[in-house]
Amino acid sequence: MRQECSRAPSSSSLIPKLELSPYPDDPASRAELVAFLEEHWRLDGEPGWERRMRHWWDENPMAAENGERGQWVRTEGRVVCYGGSIPAAYAWQGRQLPAFNATTLCVDARFPKAAATLFLHQRELMKRLVITHSTPNPRVQDALLKLNARAGKMVTRHYLPAGAVALLSGRSWWPSFPDGRRLTTHPEEVTAIMRPFQRADRVEKWITPDYLRWFCNSPVRKHHFLGAVDAGGVLSSFLLVTRRMIKGLRSWDVLEAFTTGDDKTELQALMGLLVRQPGLLPGGATLVTAATFPGDHAWDGTPAWLRRQQDACHFFLLPESLRSAPKHTVMAEGDLGL
C-alpha cells in the first residue's frame, strides 16, 4: 500500500505541540484510527481499513509475539499522523529476528513535521528490529536513505511462456518433479517446514505454515501457493504466485521462491509444472513471470523468452549488527499485497 495521504494545508501560523506515542490498538483506539484514515485516505472499493487491520493484527501469526502496531502523532487531543506496523519475522544464522513491515503512512498535511517524528522514532526501533518498507513514496525513500537503509531498487524480470505456448520455448528443459514429493496448491495441507529459512548465512524471511496460510488469505490481493511436500505434509519448496496482466495477457507472477534443497532442482521443477500446466491455479495463464533481486539466480538459464531490468522499491532498516550481513530479498516483502 502506497505510504502517503494528505489534506489541504492550513494558513494558521500557530504551531501546536506534536506528541508521538505507540498506537495501542484497543477497541477505542482502532475506531479512532479508522475514522482518521477514512477522513484522510479514502480507499477504492473493498476491503476497508477495519478488514485490513484484522488481517494485519488479529489474524497475523507473527503478532502474538510482536507488539508493534505503529505510531501515531496527536496534537490538541486529535490524531494528525499515523505510521503502521505489520508484525513480521526474519532469519539470521538459524535464529528468528523480530521485525515489522511499515505500512500506511498517513499525514494531515497541515502538520508536515509530524511525519519527521515518525522517522526519528524508526531510527530508535531499527536498533533492535528489522524494518521493511516496500511501498514508500519518493519523499519517504529519501528519508530512509538518510537512515542508511539498504535499498533494493532494481530487479531482473524473467518472462516464460506457459501452457501450449511453452512448446515453442524449452518445454522439456524443466527438471522432473522429485520422487517422494507431491504437489499441493493448498497451504492448509502443510503440516511443517523442513526449516523456516533457506540459508543460515544471510538475512531472509522466516517462514512457518501459519505464515503461508495467513499470506495467502490476504483480503487485499489473491495469493496462490504451489508447494512440494512429503507424505507427511512436510514442506521443502514453494512458490507464492499472484495474477498479473501484461499487455492484455493473463500471467502468473511468482512473488517468492523458497527451497530447503541444496540446489534449485526442486524449485525449478515446481516452476516447470506451473509453466507446463498454468491451469493448476484458477483461471490459467499464457505467461509466467518472476522478478529476482541481485544475487538471486533461481531462474538464470531457464528458457525465458525475455529478461529485462525493472525498477523496484524495497528498503530495509537493519540493526547495526546486521549492516554488513548478506540479505536475500524477494518481492513478497513489506506490505505489498497486504
C-alpha positions in Angstrom: 0.0 0.0 0.0 1.4 3.4 -1.0 2.5 5.1 2.1 1.1 8.6 1.7 -2.0 10.6 2.2 -2.6 14.3 2.6 -5.1 17.1 3.3 -5.1 20.7 2.1 -2.7 22.8 4.2 -4.0 25.4 6.6 -3.0 29.1 6.7 -2.7 29.0 10.5 0.5 30.4 11.9 0.2 28.6 15.2 2.5 25.6 15.7 0.8 23.2 18.1 2.8 20.6 20.1 3.2 17.3 18.4 3.0 14.2 20.7 4.3 10.9 19.4 3.2 7.7 21.1 2.8 4.0 20.3 -0.6 3.1 18.7 -2.2 0.9 21.5 -4.7 -1.0 19.4 -7.5 -1.3 21.9 -11.1 -1.1 20.5 -11.5 2.6 21.1 -8.1 3.4 19.5 -8.8 1.3 16.5 -12.2 3.0 16.0 -10.4 6.4 16.2 -7.7 5.3 13.8 -10.2 4.0 11.3 -12.1 7.3 11.4 -8.8 9.3 10.9 -7.8 7.1 7.9 -11.3 7.2 6.4 -11.2 11.0 6.6 -7.8 11.5 5.1 -7.3 8.4 2.9 -10.3 7.0 1.1 -9.9 3.5 -0.3 -11.4 2.5 -3.7 -13.6 -0.5 -3.0 -13.1 -3.2 -0.5 -11.5 -4.2 1.8 -11.8 -1.3 4.1 -9.5 -0.2 6.9 -11.2 -2.4 9.6 -10.8 -5.5 7.5 -7.1 -4.8 6.7 -6.4 -4.2 10.4 -7.9 -7.5 11.3 -5.6 -9.2 8.8 -2.5 -7.2 10.0 -3.0 -7.8 13.7 -5.8 -10.1 14.7 -5.1 -12.9 12.1 -1.3 -12.4 11.7 0.6 -15.4 13.4 3.6 -13.1 14.0 1.5 -10.7 16.0 1.3 -12.8 19.2 5.0 -12.3 20.0 5.5 -8.9 18.4 3.5 -5.9 19.9 4.5 -3.4 17.2 1.3 -1.8 15.7 2.7 1.5 14.6 3.0 5.0 16.0 0.6 8.0 15.9 1.1 11.7 16.4 -1.5 13.7 18.2 -2.0 17.4 18.7 -4.6 19.1 20.9 -6.1 15.6 21.6 -6.6 14.6 17.9 -4.7 12.3 15.6 -2.7 14.1 12.8 -0.3 11.4 11.7 -0.1 7.6 11.7 2.5 5.1 10.5 1.6 1.5 10.7 3.5 -1.7 11.6 2.6 -5.2 10.4 4.5 -7.8 12.6 6.9 -10.0 10.7 10.0 -12.1 11.3 13.4 -12.7 9.7 16.0 -15.3 9.9 19.8 -14.9 10.6 22.2 -17.7 11.5 19.4 -20.1 12.3 17.5 -17.8 14.7 14.4 -15.7 14.4 14.7 -11.9 14.3 11.8 -9.7 15.3 10.7 -7.3 12.5 7.8 -5.3 11.1 6.6 -4.2 7.7 5.9 -0.5 7.6 2.6 0.5 6.1 0.0 3.3 5.7 1.9 6.5 6.4 -0.9 9.0 6.6 -0.2 12.6 7.5 -2.6 15.6 7.8 -0.7 18.0 5.5 -1.4 20.9 7.9 1.2 19.2 10.2 4.0 18.1 7.8 6.6 17.9 10.6 4.6 15.1 12.2 6.0 12.6 9.7 9.5 13.5 10.6 8.9 12.5 14.2 7.9 9.0 13.0 11.2 8.6 11.1 13.2 9.8 14.1 11.5 7.0 16.1 12.2 4.4 13.5 15.9 5.3 13.9 15.5 4.0 17.5 13.4 1.0 16.6 15.9 -0.2 14.0 18.4 -0.8 16.8 16.5 -3.9 17.7 14.2 -4.7 14.8 14.3 -5.3 11.1 12.0 -2.8 9.4 10.9 -3.3 5.8 9.5 -0.6 3.5 8.2 -1.8 0.1 5.7 0.9 -0.8 7.5 4.2 0.1 6.8 7.3 -1.9 9.9 9.3 -3.1 10.0 11.5 -0.1 9.9 8.5 2.2 12.6 6.9 0.2 14.9 9.9 0.7 14.2 9.8 4.4 15.1 6.1 4.5 18.3 6.6 2.7 19.3 9.2 5.3 18.7 6.5 7.9 21.2 4.3 6.0 18.5 1.9 4.7 19.6 -0.9 2.5 17.9 -0.4 -0.9 16.7 -2.9 -3.5 15.9 -0.7 -6.4 16.4 -3.0 -9.4 15.2 -6.5 -10.3 15.5 -8.8 -13.3 12.1 -9.9 -14.6 12.0 -13.2 -16.4 9.2 -13.8 -18.9 8.4 -17.5 -19.5 5.7 -18.7 -22.0 3.2 -21.0 -20.4 0.8 -23.8 -21.5 0.7 -24.7 -25.2 3.0 -21.7 -26.0 5.7 -23.3 -23.8 6.2 -25.9 -26.6 7.9 -23.2 -28.6 10.5 -22.5 -25.9 12.1 -25.2 -23.8 9.0 -27.1 -22.5 11.3 -30.1 -21.8 14.0 -28.1 -20.1 12.5 -28.3 -16.7 13.6 -30.9 -14.1 11.2 -33.7 -13.3 9.2 -33.4 -10.0 11.2 -35.4 -7.5 10.3 -38.8 -6.2 9.0 -38.8 -2.6 7.3 -35.4 -3.1 3.8 -34.5 -4.1 2.4 -31.2 -5.3 -0.1 -29.2 -3.2 -1.8 -25.9 -4.0 -3.3 -25.7 -0.5 -1.2 -24.2 2.3 -3.6 -25.8 4.7 -2.1 -29.2 3.8 1.4 -28.1 5.0 2.0 -29.7 8.5 5.5 -28.4 8.9 8.5 -26.9 7.1 11.9 -28.7 6.9 13.4 -25.5 8.2 12.0 -21.9 8.4 14.7 -20.4 6.2 16.7 -21.4 3.1 20.2 -20.5 4.2 21.6 -19.5 7.6 24.3 -17.2 6.2 22.0 -14.4 5.1 19.1 -12.3 6.4 15.9 -13.6 4.8 12.2 -14.1 5.7 11.3 -16.6 8.5 8.7 -19.0 7.1 6.1 -21.0 9.0 3.0 -22.9 7.9 0.8 -20.4 9.7 2.6 -17.5 7.9 1.9 -19.1 4.5 -1.8 -19.6 5.2 -2.0 -16.0 6.5 -0.3 -14.5 3.5 -2.5 -16.5 1.1 -5.6 -15.2 2.9 -4.8 -11.5 2.3 -8.0 -9.6 1.8 -6.2 -7.1 -0.5 -4.8 -9.3 -3.2 -5.3 -13.0 -4.1 -2.2 -15.0 -3.5 -1.7 -18.6 -4.7 0.6 -21.3 -3.4 2.4 -24.2 -5.0 4.4 -26.5 -2.7 6.4 -29.7 -2.7 5.6 -31.8 0.4 6.5 -35.3 1.6 3.9 -38.0 2.6 3.5 -36.3 6.0 2.9 -32.9 4.6 6.4 -31.5 5.4 7.2 -28.7 3.0 10.6 -28.5 1.3 9.9 -25.9 -1.5 7.2 -23.5 -2.6 6.2 -20.7 -4.9 3.9 -17.8 -4.0 2.1 -16.5 -7.0 -0.4 -13.8 -7.9 -2.3 -12.8 -11.0 -0.6 -10.2 -13.3 -1.9 -8.8 -16.6 0.8 -7.9 -19.1 -0.3 -6.2 -22.3 -3.6 -7.9 -22.1 -2.1 -11.4 -21.4 -3.1 -13.4 -18.3 0.0 -14.1 -16.4 1.2 -15.7 -13.2 3.7 -13.7 -11.3 6.0 -15.5 -8.9 6.4 -13.3 -5.8 8.6 -15.7 -3.8 10.5 -18.8 -4.5 11.7 -20.9 -1.5 13.6 -24.2 -1.2 15.5 -26.0 1.6 17.2 -28.1 -1.1 20.9 -28.0 -1.7 20.3 -26.8 -5.2 17.5 -25.3 -7.3 16.3 -28.6 -8.9 13.1 -28.9 -6.8 12.3 -25.2 -7.1 12.7 -25.3 -10.9 10.6 -28.5 -11.0 7.8 -26.5 -9.3 8.2 -23.7 -11.8 8.2 -26.2 -14.7 4.9 -27.6 -13.5 3.4 -24.1 -13.5 4.8 -23.3 -16.9 3.6 -26.5 -18.5 0.3 -26.6 -16.6 -0.7 -23.0 -15.8 -4.3 -24.2 -15.1 -3.0 -25.7 -11.9 -4.1 -22.4 -10.5 -7.6 -20.9 -11.1 -8.0 -19.2 -14.5 -4.7 -20.4 -16.1 -2.3 -18.1 -17.9 -0.3 -17.8 -21.1 2.8 -16.3 -19.4 4.7 -16.8 -16.1 6.9 -14.0 -14.8 9.3 -13.8 -11.9 11.4 -10.9 -10.6 14.8 -11.6 -8.9 16.9 -9.1 -7.0 20.7 -9.1 -7.5 22.3 -12.3 -6.1 19.2 -14.4 -6.7 20.0 -16.9 -9.5 16.9 -19.1 -9.3 15.8 -18.6 -12.8 19.1 -18.0 -14.6 19.5 -20.3 -17.5 15.8 -21.1 -17.7 14.1 -20.9 -21.1 12.7 -17.4 -20.8 11.6 -15.5 -23.8 12.8 -12.2 -22.4 14.7 -10.8 -19.4 14.8 -7.2 -18.6 15.7 -4.8 -15.8 12.9 -3.1 -13.9 12.7 -0.7 -11.0 11.9 -2.0 -7.5 11.2 -0.2 -4.2 12.4 -2.4 -1.3 14.1 -0.7 1.6 15.4 -2.3 4.8 16.4 -0.7 8.1 18.7 -3.1 9.9 20.3 -3.2 13.4 23.9 -2.2 13.5 25.0 -5.9 13.9 23.4 -6.8 10.6 24.5 -3.8 8.5 27.1 -5.9 6.6 25.2 -9.2 6.6 24.1 -10.6 3.2 20.4 -10.0 2.5 18.1 -12.2 0.4 15.2 -10.1 -1.0 12.0 -11.2 -2.7 9.0 -9.3 -4.0 6.8 -10.7 -1.2 8.2 -8.5 1.5 6.9 -5.4 3.2 3.2 -4.6 2.9 2.8 -5.4 -0.8 -0.5 -7.2 -1.2 -1.4 -6.9 2.4 
